[in-house]
């Protein structure tokens, strides 16, 4: 595309962002997404905590907490500590409640994202309630699949790094040097 076309696009985005209240919409989407993340993490910990040792769960979740902003990490860490000390009888009911709350919040986030896209593209929503729900659930499934693929990729990279470290002098030039 020529430079003039990009300038025209940037100008239209600048003008329409205020008219469409994009900042407010993006804040709503982020709110619902974060609101669904905390119960989902709790459901993950509870389902894992039912079959695993609480100390192992805490060690495994420490990596995910490191990737969050400081305030969010503190909130998630407090929730994890509270969940790990919960009685095992309460974990089943709490797991169901956490999953329901997470799915509800995630569907609200997906619905807000669909609504924001409709506003941006100046479309009216012609889908019915049931079809909207199925589209929102498809977006949730896609987001979960992307998150799982990211976590699997991170695990595979860690495994590959450990494999290269133990391969000896043949792969020494490929090995990353640690910076201090």
Number of C-alpha atoms within 10 A of each C-alpha: 5 6 8 9 10 11 11 11 12 12 11 11 14 11 11 13 12 11 11 16 13 16 11 12 17 13 11 17 22 15 15 21 20 17 18 23 18 20 23 21 19 23 24 16 23 26 16 14 20 15 9 12 11 19 10 11 18 16 10 12 16 13 10 13 16 10 10 12 9 11 9 14 16 13 12 21 16 11 16 22 12 11 20 20 9 13 9 14 9 11 20 15 10 19 20 14 14 22 18 16 19 24 18 16 22 26 24 21 24 24 20 20 21 18 17 20 14 13 17 16 10 10 10 9 11 8 10 8 8 9 11 17 16 12 16 21 18 14 19 17 13 12 14 12 12 12 12 12 12 12 13 12 12 12 12 12 12 12 12 12 15 12 12 17 15 11 12 10 11 8 12 12 8 11 14 10 7 5 4 3
